[in-house]
Amino acid sequence: MVKKVIQFHQPLSNEDGILLFEGFNTVELAKKFDTPLYLISEKRVRDNYNRLHNALLQNYDKIRVYYAAKANSNLSVLRSLEAEGAYLDAVSPGEIFLALKAGFSPERILFTGTSVRNDELNFIANSNVVVNIDSFSELDRLLLHIVPKTLSVRINPKIGSGHHDHCITAGPQTKFGLWEKETLKTYAKAKRAGVEKFGIQMHVGSGILNLEPIILAFDNLLSMAKKIHDKLGITFEFIDMGGGLGVPYKPEENELDLCTFSKRILSLFKRRIAEYNLGTPFFCLEPGRYLVSDASILLTSVNTVKVTPFKKFIGVDAGLNTLLRPSMYGSYHHVLVANKVTSQEKEIYDVVGPICESGDFLARDRLLPEIEEGDLLALLNAGAYGFAMSSQYNSRPRAAEVLIKNKKCLLVRKRETFDSLVFNQQMVE
């Protein structure tokens, strides 16, 4: 039989058939901290940020990288990125609160919300962060609380893209952003109100590996910036092309070529700002998934192996409550058997969880080594929208998170207990 060959990339490695994460034995970590368990590599988060930031700096010297905190809002992850000099993209007051807690100064936080409540606008105004307006109504109500020194507007660049319909955030079917007529009205009102500095932003979608939709949409954004500049005399402090950079989830997928991405985007950017007389604004980008996805894995223990006339099921202790993406988006997460990573693949299995839903699966039709109860599985690329989208569905406490930093394993989020299920509840007789 041909020996299985696996190409491991940091933070993953193999030692005698055992999966290592940042040099630590995952089987031992699962015994120490229990499962389900998210492992996070602090070094990988920092490396991803610096690789992207440096690639952009090769082509333009005024760069801001805003981390999209919705991907992973663990305080230790936020703190690591703050220490590297990142800015932060927040989509809720809660993310602003966490960002401030992690050490971000208000001017390094950009809030982009949708359907924002009045009390939330009051909190945002008092936080002194930069606001990226999503509707004329939002600006109207914000101005009741504060006239911000700097304001940005999210436009709909008419082109959307993403790995799933639910992840497309621009185009005619989406709720996000302003169309041209309302955009001009919004900037005009902000200028009359006394706003001094301006930004402009877009977001086309999430999980994008094909550059063409981003480039077309960004060209539309720059064209809109010209119209605003020409008609209203507004000069932009920053132009933000949003996020959505994809990562390879499947082994056969290729990584985004950062060199090509940086050259193409910033070549267009520099050409248009010169042509449109837009000065030298900061170029901003909002990566989330790109910075944290491959920096984390999910460990889950095999409780049950069930064979039916039609399927072979691996029952594990993580379900859609722990990692929602496969059920919600049909997303692929590569599965390794952590205690036998070099064993020959023999059987096709569905990996399913303990949740009382037919849609509770983590992987379908996967060729894996022969699985036994007690084995440990590792789901890769779990750092983006993993814990962040987890829940207590079926009254199951949420998983723990462990950060590997400076060759130490640090428990950065305790495992919830049954007591967590009744926290903030009041039982009436």
BAMI-668557 format. One line per field, with one value per residue (C-alpha): residue in three letters; x, y, z. Coordinates in Angstrom, 3 decimals. Layout:
N
aa	c(Ala ...)
east	c(X ...)
north	c(Y ...)
up	c(Z ...)
END
This chain:
429
aa	c(Met Val Lys Lys Val Ile Gln Phe His Gln Pro Leu Ser Asn Glu Asp Gly Ile Leu Leu Phe Glu Gly Phe Asn Thr Val Glu Leu Ala Lys Lys Phe Asp Thr Pro Leu Tyr Leu Ile Ser Glu Lys Arg Val Arg Asp Asn Tyr Asn Arg Leu His Asn Ala Leu Leu Gln Asn Tyr Asp Lys Ile Arg Val Tyr Tyr Ala Ala Lys Ala Asn Ser Asn Leu Ser Val Leu Arg Ser Leu Glu Ala Glu Gly Ala Tyr Leu Asp Ala Val Ser Pro Gly Glu Ile Phe Leu Ala Leu Lys Ala Gly Phe Ser Pro Glu Arg Ile Leu Phe Thr Gly Thr Ser Val Arg Asn Asp Glu Leu Asn Phe Ile Ala Asn Ser Asn Val Val Val Asn Ile Asp Ser Phe Ser Glu Leu Asp Arg Leu Leu Leu His Ile Val Pro Lys Thr Leu Ser Val Arg Ile Asn Pro Lys Ile Gly Ser Gly His His Asp His Cys Ile Thr Ala Gly Pro Gln Thr Lys Phe Gly Leu Trp Glu Lys Glu Thr Leu Lys Thr Tyr Ala Lys Ala Lys Arg Ala Gly Val Glu Lys Phe Gly Ile Gln Met His Val Gly Ser Gly Ile Leu Asn Leu Glu Pro Ile Ile Leu Ala Phe Asp Asn Leu Leu Ser Met Ala Lys Lys Ile His Asp Lys Leu Gly Ile Thr Phe Glu Phe Ile Asp Met Gly Gly Gly Leu Gly Val Pro Tyr Lys Pro Glu Glu Asn Glu Leu Asp Leu Cys Thr Phe Ser Lys Arg Ile Leu Ser Leu Phe Lys Arg Arg Ile Ala Glu Tyr Asn Leu Gly Thr Pro Phe Phe Cys Leu Glu Pro Gly Arg Tyr Leu Val Ser Asp Ala Ser Ile Leu Leu Thr Ser Val Asn Thr Val Lys Val Thr Pro Phe Lys Lys Phe Ile Gly Val Asp Ala Gly Leu Asn Thr Leu Leu Arg Pro Ser Met Tyr Gly Ser Tyr His His Val Leu Val Ala Asn Lys Val Thr Ser Gln Glu Lys Glu Ile Tyr Asp Val Val Gly Pro Ile Cys Glu Ser Gly Asp Phe Leu Ala Arg Asp Arg Leu Leu Pro Glu Ile Glu Glu Gly Asp Leu Leu Ala Leu Leu Asn Ala Gly Ala Tyr Gly Phe Ala Met Ser Ser Gln Tyr Asn Ser Arg Pro Arg Ala Ala Glu Val Leu Ile Lys Asn Lys Lys Cys Leu Leu Val Arg Lys Arg Glu Thr Phe Asp Ser Leu Val Phe Asn Gln Gln Met Val Glu)
east	c(0.000 1.290 2.269 0.189 2.098 0.865 2.296 2.147 2.332 2.840 1.494 0.902 3.510 3.760 5.694 5.411 1.870 0.663 -0.491 1.465 0.219 3.016 5.101 2.582 1.089 -2.616 -3.571 -1.991 -3.646 -7.043 -6.458 -5.384 -8.073 -10.833 -12.758 -14.217 -11.203 -10.075 -6.292 -4.954 -1.434 -0.539 2.545 0.503 -1.906 0.990 2.760 -0.395 -0.847 2.766 2.880 -0.184 0.858 4.363 3.029 0.859 3.695 5.765 3.397 2.120 3.354 0.080 -1.539 -4.032 -5.014 -8.287 -8.831 -12.470 -13.139 -16.291 -14.080 -12.608 -13.098 -11.093 -9.414 -5.980 -6.255 -7.298 -4.438 -1.872 -3.054 -3.168 0.458 1.394 -0.095 -3.355 -6.481 -9.867 -13.141 -16.077 -19.645 -21.305 -21.010 -19.858 -16.886 -16.030 -16.152 -13.858 -11.465 -11.113 -10.642 -7.846 -6.028 -7.113 -7.375 -10.697 -9.077 -7.863 -11.410 -13.809 -17.442 -19.519 -22.989 -26.327 -29.781 -28.166 -30.314 -30.387 -28.884 -26.117 -25.404 -25.161 -22.621 -20.671 -20.655 -19.374 -16.666 -15.198 -14.484 -14.641 -18.075 -18.723 -22.347 -24.577 -27.730 -28.918 -31.106 -28.061 -26.297 -29.428 -29.642 -25.886 -25.853 -28.337 -25.560 -22.374 -20.862 -17.873 -14.571 -14.125 -16.872 -16.926 -19.755 -20.248 -21.300 -22.724 -20.292 -22.975 -20.828 -20.854 -18.914 -18.384 -18.043 -21.787 -24.904 -25.109 -21.606 -22.217 -22.400 -22.818 -24.979 -28.724 -29.888 -27.983 -29.046 -25.598 -24.325 -25.727 -26.416 -25.159 -28.009 -28.239 -24.443 -24.157 -26.987 -25.305 -21.896 -23.522 -25.396 -22.287 -20.262 -22.975 -23.095 -19.397 -17.632 -14.001 -12.452 -13.938 -13.472 -15.254 -15.681 -17.122 -17.380 -18.256 -18.286 -16.334 -14.059 -12.975 -10.005 -10.800 -9.548 -11.681 -14.885 -12.885 -11.000 -14.169 -15.971 -12.985 -12.850 -16.518 -15.714 -12.938 -15.254 -17.789 -15.061 -14.349 -18.005 -18.159 -14.910 -16.009 -19.548 -18.990 -15.320 -14.593 -11.053 -10.725 -8.416 -8.844 -10.330 -11.291 -11.850 -13.233 -12.367 -13.280 -9.845 -10.238 -8.108 -7.735 -9.870 -9.300 -5.799 -5.944 -6.861 -4.178 -3.440 -4.106 -0.979 -0.335 2.273 -0.149 -3.036 -1.034 0.348 -2.989 -5.078 -2.588 -1.650 -5.315 -5.556 -2.533 -3.568 -7.098 -6.251 -3.800 -6.273 -9.150 -7.049 -7.873 -4.584 -2.771 -5.362 -4.636 -5.417 -7.376 -8.180 -10.361 -9.143 -10.724 -10.580 -7.190 -5.539 -7.003 -8.462 -5.382 -4.147 -6.627 -7.873 -10.767 -10.104 -13.041 -13.238 -14.892 -17.692 -19.497 -18.871 -22.208 -22.645 -25.981 -26.846 -26.115 -23.514 -20.695 -20.976 -18.355 -20.114 -18.000 -18.482 -18.462 -21.507 -23.089 -23.194 -19.369 -18.616 -21.609 -20.005 -20.485 -24.209 -24.861 -22.771 -21.919 -18.326 -15.416 -12.994 -10.229 -10.254 -7.198 -7.151 -4.850 -3.665 -2.987 -2.236 -0.017 -2.335 -3.647 -7.068 -9.473 -13.097 -15.582 -17.367 -19.700 -18.505 -21.539 -22.148 -24.384 -27.026 -30.595 -30.716 -30.256 -28.164 -25.657 -22.537 -18.927 -17.863 -19.512 -18.153 -14.570 -11.950 -10.195 -8.182 -10.278 -11.872 -12.286 -14.113 -11.621 -9.811 -9.212 -10.124 -8.719 -10.713 -8.410 -8.908 -11.233 -10.006 -12.443 -16.137 -15.526 -16.000 -17.397 -20.525 -20.831 -23.853 -25.455 -27.985 -29.387 -28.224 -24.615 -21.930 -19.470 -15.940 -12.683 -9.976 -6.229 -3.638 -0.128 2.188 5.943 5.970 3.329 -0.233 -2.546 -6.226 -7.712 -11.371 -12.635 -14.959 -18.523 -20.330 -23.960 -24.052 -23.268 -26.618 -28.587 -26.426 -28.683 -31.843 -34.496 -36.933 -40.404 -42.707)
north	c(0.000 3.490 5.500 8.626 11.877 15.089 18.564 20.313 24.087 26.197 26.094 22.385 19.621 15.879 13.820 10.027 10.224 12.756 16.211 19.029 22.610 25.140 22.188 21.009 17.501 17.993 14.695 15.861 19.273 17.606 15.556 18.628 21.071 18.643 18.947 20.600 22.900 25.799 26.202 29.578 30.382 33.923 33.818 32.879 35.777 38.227 36.692 36.898 40.566 41.494 39.549 41.407 44.812 44.529 43.431 46.546 48.824 47.641 49.550 52.510 54.146 55.232 51.972 51.103 47.483 47.311 43.880 42.779 41.774 39.851 36.990 36.361 38.761 36.920 39.589 37.979 37.931 41.589 42.476 40.773 42.667 45.951 45.406 44.922 48.307 47.125 49.238 47.612 47.285 46.949 46.126 46.390 48.363 45.119 44.918 48.541 47.662 44.666 46.644 49.380 46.697 45.186 48.511 50.028 53.802 55.212 56.765 53.300 51.886 52.213 51.379 50.122 49.108 48.465 48.937 50.784 51.665 55.160 54.022 52.293 55.535 57.289 54.710 55.018 58.820 58.686 56.200 58.744 56.095 56.859 56.069 54.639 55.521 52.861 54.947 58.560 57.820 56.714 60.010 61.993 60.249 60.328 64.103 64.342 63.012 64.396 66.123 63.874 65.354 62.470 60.561 57.860 56.564 53.005 52.917 50.066 49.657 47.745 44.579 41.824 38.613 35.926 32.225 31.924 33.981 34.954 36.443 38.802 42.345 44.517 44.634 45.048 42.372 43.449 45.605 47.186 50.569 53.630 54.075 57.123 59.611 58.982 58.965 62.522 63.665 62.073 63.649 67.029 66.945 65.831 68.689 71.251 69.901 70.648 67.333 68.169 64.940 62.241 58.660 56.433 52.670 49.607 45.864 43.413 40.116 37.486 34.584 35.940 34.372 35.778 39.365 40.502 41.384 43.305 45.278 46.189 47.220 49.213 51.098 51.982 53.196 55.439 56.786 57.634 59.359 61.567 62.592 63.495 65.437 67.293 68.113 68.783 69.748 66.953 65.614 62.104 61.270 57.568 55.297 51.865 48.926 46.765 43.127 39.750 38.281 34.526 31.673 28.130 25.745 22.729 21.247 21.654 25.366 27.977 30.839 34.404 35.786 38.824 40.261 40.203 41.448 44.380 45.388 45.253 46.982 49.693 50.296 51.038 53.100 55.297 55.759 56.846 59.191 60.993 61.076 62.213 64.725 63.004 63.815 61.149 59.442 56.419 53.093 50.919 47.224 45.199 41.588 39.264 35.679 36.228 37.096 34.457 31.526 29.301 30.428 28.158 24.580 22.873 19.627 17.282 13.769 10.772 9.431 7.155 5.274 4.348 2.278 2.240 0.477 3.801 5.747 5.571 8.284 9.615 11.137 13.793 16.185 19.344 20.232 23.162 24.837 24.765 25.352 26.627 27.287 23.794 23.765 27.424 27.848 24.295 25.278 22.871 22.398 19.890 17.067 15.315 12.446 14.046 10.790 9.054 11.779 9.558 6.525 5.425 6.736 3.822 4.742 7.433 9.037 11.834 13.721 14.703 16.322 15.831 18.403 17.271 18.545 16.673 19.624 19.071 18.038 19.174 17.241 14.976 12.118 12.420 9.804 9.188 6.511 3.862 5.677 4.282 5.675 7.693 9.102 12.844 14.889 18.282 20.639 23.100 26.808 27.250 30.670 32.769 32.581 29.493 30.414 33.789 32.085 29.397 29.157 27.318 25.623 22.406 23.858 22.896 25.083 26.709 25.423 26.616 28.527 28.064 30.478 29.294 32.241 32.287 28.479 28.539 27.202 29.821 29.304 32.513 31.504 29.106 26.301 27.144 25.010 24.168 27.235 29.319 28.210 29.967 33.083 36.175 34.050 34.612 31.813 32.887 30.686)
up	c(0.000 -0.861 2.193 2.689 2.094 3.710 3.255 6.629 6.932 10.037 12.667 11.899 11.889 12.398 14.889 14.676 13.324 15.913 14.833 16.444 16.700 17.194 18.352 20.950 20.867 20.092 21.748 25.000 24.682 24.219 27.386 29.363 28.220 27.046 23.764 21.769 21.875 19.724 19.466 18.287 17.106 18.124 15.914 12.842 13.424 13.640 10.630 8.502 9.380 8.655 5.395 4.103 5.448 3.997 0.589 0.447 1.566 -1.378 -3.670 -1.618 1.568 3.200 4.302 7.027 7.614 9.569 11.126 10.699 14.304 13.467 12.243 15.683 18.575 21.224 23.353 23.033 19.233 19.250 21.595 19.357 16.288 18.184 19.194 15.526 14.650 13.071 12.925 13.612 11.721 14.144 13.110 16.521 19.766 21.384 19.040 19.847 23.554 23.046 20.847 23.463 26.113 24.013 23.810 20.500 20.628 19.305 16.219 15.175 15.211 12.266 12.996 10.075 11.201 9.604 11.150 14.055 17.093 18.616 21.917 19.960 18.099 21.453 22.670 19.417 19.626 23.216 22.177 19.714 17.078 13.357 11.916 8.465 7.675 6.061 5.529 5.402 8.411 10.387 9.680 10.587 13.947 14.629 14.219 17.106 19.351 17.831 14.816 14.243 13.133 10.649 8.836 6.183 4.015 2.830 -0.800 -2.807 -5.747 -7.718 -7.920 -5.287 -4.830 -2.190 -1.493 -0.669 -1.419 2.254 2.065 -0.871 0.508 -2.589 -5.688 -6.231 -3.759 -0.662 2.283 2.658 1.503 -0.248 -3.944 -5.817 -5.312 -1.572 -1.223 -2.549 -0.275 2.740 2.131 1.477 4.776 6.691 5.215 6.052 9.605 10.077 9.486 8.650 7.321 5.120 4.081 1.587 1.874 0.163 0.855 -1.921 -0.044 1.844 0.961 -2.430 -4.227 -7.686 -7.953 -10.889 -8.966 -6.343 -8.993 -10.900 -7.720 -6.467 -9.769 -9.243 -5.733 -7.036 -9.728 -7.029 -5.004 -8.044 -8.355 -4.667 -4.927 -8.060 -6.910 -3.211 -3.016 -0.557 -0.213 1.192 4.070 3.312 0.678 2.009 -0.340 2.461 3.074 1.696 0.945 0.754 2.015 0.667 2.714 0.474 0.054 -3.722 -3.592 -4.143 -1.796 -2.839 -4.500 -2.326 -4.662 -7.606 -5.455 -4.096 -7.484 -9.306 -6.652 -5.797 -9.413 -10.121 -6.935 -7.694 -11.318 -10.445 -7.544 -9.835 -12.734 -10.495 -8.522 -5.214 -3.491 -1.453 0.740 2.894 1.210 3.622 3.631 6.030 6.212 8.759 7.559 5.908 9.219 11.526 9.586 9.328 12.758 14.531 14.507 16.254 18.123 18.641 20.081 18.409 20.601 18.179 14.952 13.401 10.235 8.401 5.125 3.391 5.368 7.855 10.482 12.851 15.853 17.574 20.491 18.328 16.273 14.493 17.895 17.888 14.183 12.228 8.834 7.295 8.118 7.335 4.194 3.134 3.910 3.667 6.562 6.022 8.563 9.967 12.450 14.987 16.563 13.231 10.681 8.527 8.504 5.140 4.138 3.835 4.466 3.488 6.429 7.358 10.445 12.512 15.873 18.925 17.959 17.364 13.761 10.491 9.336 12.128 10.226 10.083 6.987 4.422 2.348 3.595 2.844 6.169 7.949 9.703 12.634 16.118 19.115 21.135 18.097 17.914 14.848 13.907 11.703 10.003 9.201 12.156 13.289 11.266 12.170 14.306 17.930 16.835 15.425 18.109 20.375 23.296 21.016 22.522 25.872 25.233 26.855 24.459 23.885 25.427 23.543 24.083 22.691 21.916 22.575 23.150 23.450 26.178 26.148 27.637 28.381 26.962 27.191 29.811 28.814 29.688 32.265 32.931 35.184 32.075 30.641 33.378 33.574 33.408 33.551 36.213 36.982 38.074 40.109)
END
